[in-house]
Amino acid sequence: IGDNKDDDAGNNKKKRKQSNGRQRDGAQISAARARRLEQNRRAAIESRRRKKVMIGELQRSVTFYSKANENLKKSNEELEALLLIAKQKLSQKDGGDH
């Protein structure tokens, strides 16, 4: 029975050593976690910055292409009006010959 107590005492010492090691590992894990969190924080900031830049570029593109589209619509209307006038002149010319 005495031998078992010695074995138990030895196991407790090992357990204590392991728990102290775990505390040190926990500190290392905490430091690693803190590093990861800081890296993630910086990456998130950079991602938001890039997103803001991209949104600004997209807004400028929308403005540019909206104006270009309006100009093309106006040109198209003018050309359709000219085409209609040309068709009318052509039909009058054809009608006058007969």
DATAWO-V85768 format. One line per field, one symbol per residue. phi: phi as a letter, one per 20 degrees, with the letter a starting at -180 (. if undefined). psi: psi as a letter, one per 30 degrees, with the letter a starting at -180 (. if undefined). burial: + if it has 16 or more other C-alpha atoms within 10 Angstrom, else -. Layout:
BEGIN
phi=???
psi=???
burial=???
END
This chain:
BEGIN
phi=.ffffffffffffffffffffffffffffffffffffffffffffffffffffffffffffffffffffffffffffffffffffffffffffffffe
psi=eeeeeeeeeeeeeeeeeeeeeeeeeeeeeeeeeeeeeeeeeeeeeeeeeeeeeeeeeeeeeeeefeeeeeeeeeeeeeeeeeeeeeeeeeeeeeeff.
burial=--------------------------------------------------------------------------------------------------
END
